[in-house]
Amino acid sequence: MRIFQLTNKMVFPHPSLANEDGILAIGGDLSVERLLLAYANGIFPWYSKGQPILWWSPDPRFVLFPKDIKISKSMRKFLKKNLYKITFDTSFEKVIFMCANLRADNTWISPEMMESYIMLHKLGFAHSVEVWHENSLVGGLYGVSLGNCFFGESMFSTMDNASKTALIFLSEKLMEKDFLLIDCQVYSKHLESMGAVNIPRNEFLKYLEISSSKKTLIGNWNSYFS
């Protein structure tokens, strides 16, 4: 199955036309308009330094339903210690920088990607969860929200269980707001241990269709989740 070449037109081929690896298209740009169109259709950018922009829609899709978040006994004990403070959207740029910097030798978060997602954040569509220890940022995650779906992009941790804490708090808050799912994109053993599962792409797209009728929580999420 061929990989489609994008033009200046704001249009993507249907996700079902992705190849067996999940690659759908190549080229285009990382404009806010194109990124929002991509996420709304179950597509995301993922490419390495020196490559053109690659657009993906894998089958199956790896997702976490907020209500199904798994918290181990040891993690529950850890959370009861209240070692960390959790905030939303207070340090988006720091979070995305840390996600990139800690993977400096193997990251897809290029300066171009950072610039685009920071713009999405300023417009109220991209959000971060920050984990603090004694006023130091020690963990977090960021992603994009449309309708009642959250599309996770990356997470980081410099202290024990910091990224887990971010994901657990995010899941609990999204559950309160009746979010359908957190898109984790592709399989990882770590996220599977926390409850993420593979679902068929066509099922994932049905969730996105349902989500499209819901109001997007645009703006700073600290006002929603403080």
Beta strands, then each sheet from edge to edge (+ up, - down):
strand 1: 4-5
strand 2: 23-26
strand 3: 44-45
strand 4: 54-56
strand 5: 61-64
strand 6: 85-88
strand 7: 126-133
strand 8: 136-146
strand 9: 149-157
strand 10: 181-185
strand 11: 197-199
sheet 1: 1+ 2+ 4- 3+
sheet 2: 6+ 7- 8+ 9- 10- 5+ 11-
end
